[in-house]
Amino acid sequence: MGESPAKALRRILDSPGVHLGPACFDALSAKLVERAGFDYCFTSGFSISAARLGLPDVGLISYGEMLDQGRQIIQAVSIPVIADGDNGYGNAMNVKRTVRDAIRAGFAGIFLEDQVSPKACGHTRGRKVVSRDEAVMRIKAAIDARKESGSDIVIIARTDSRQAVSFEESLWRSQAFADAGAEVLFIDALASKEEMKAFCEIAPSVPKMANMLEGGGKTPILNPTELEDVGFKIVVYPLSLMGVSILAMQNALAAIKGGQIPSHGSIPTFEEIKEIVGFNSYYEEEKRYATNTDRVSLQNVVTSIRARSDD
């Protein structure tokens, strides 16, 4: 039996350098992340809400829908997957249930935030956070759920207080989360490289996560070398796959509406699509279970084709 997803993620966190993790939103996008050679990936609440419901990430998608989508993603890949646990879907007891079910689903890690309900998406307006005590208690509940389950899932503590309150508040909460046992720290919507550096200086033994929100978020976009120099260990790219998918679909629809098909180079060949989805590996595995009847039927088809060709 191989290492667990959580152990694989811990190995990544313990290894040198900065590690990049694109966010996926369904089984296919997760497979593409793995095929591209990434060591792990995130689930994106923003993108899952958009893909599954066609709705914004403002707390409308339910706990059960997020968990179900996560299970489909995990089953499609062999790399570790980090769950977007939102705010735990309630109080500390809800957080414990959320973590326990993430463990059962096979997630390698889960990040939990300190927003109120209904939550708001990162880098958007209207974010509010719970009190310091409640925020810390959520992380303690998550740690307890992990211990009680005998799991080693990685608990990532996120605070949205940089935007909701102040930068100083976000530093205080991050330190408190580290003291409570969080194993990775994440401040969303840091507004400058200087803030990013200051964040990485607190609780120096605890890895830090950066959010490179594509397309115009509040946090400066740094390249991987710069992120490593600042002090980050893992990096999420939350909207790249969703964003390019939207644009590609819009372009394809415009072409079809104009009486054409998507241009060569903008769409894979049918053979390439079949390979990505898994037809070829399915056919190879299917051969292991072929019966004599299957072989006779196949031979009859081949003989019939040859006979028609001779005619």
Buried (B, 14 or more C-beta within 10 A) or exposed (E): EEEBBBBBBBEBBEEEEBBBBBBBBBBBBBBBBBEEEBBBBBBBBBBBBBBBEEEBBBBEBEBEBBBBBBBEBBEBBEBBBBBBBBBBBBBBEBBBBBBBBBBEBBBBBBBBBBBBBEBBBBBBEEBBBBEBEEBBBBBBBBBBBBEEBEBBBBBBBBBBBBBBBEBEBBBBBBBBBBEBBBBBBBBBBBBEEEBBEBBBEBBEEBBBBBBBBBEEBBBBBBEBEBBBEBBBBBBBBBBBBBBEBBEEEEBBEEBEEEEEEBEEEEBEEEEEEBBBEEEEEEEEEEEEEEEEEEEEEEEEEEEEEEEEEEE
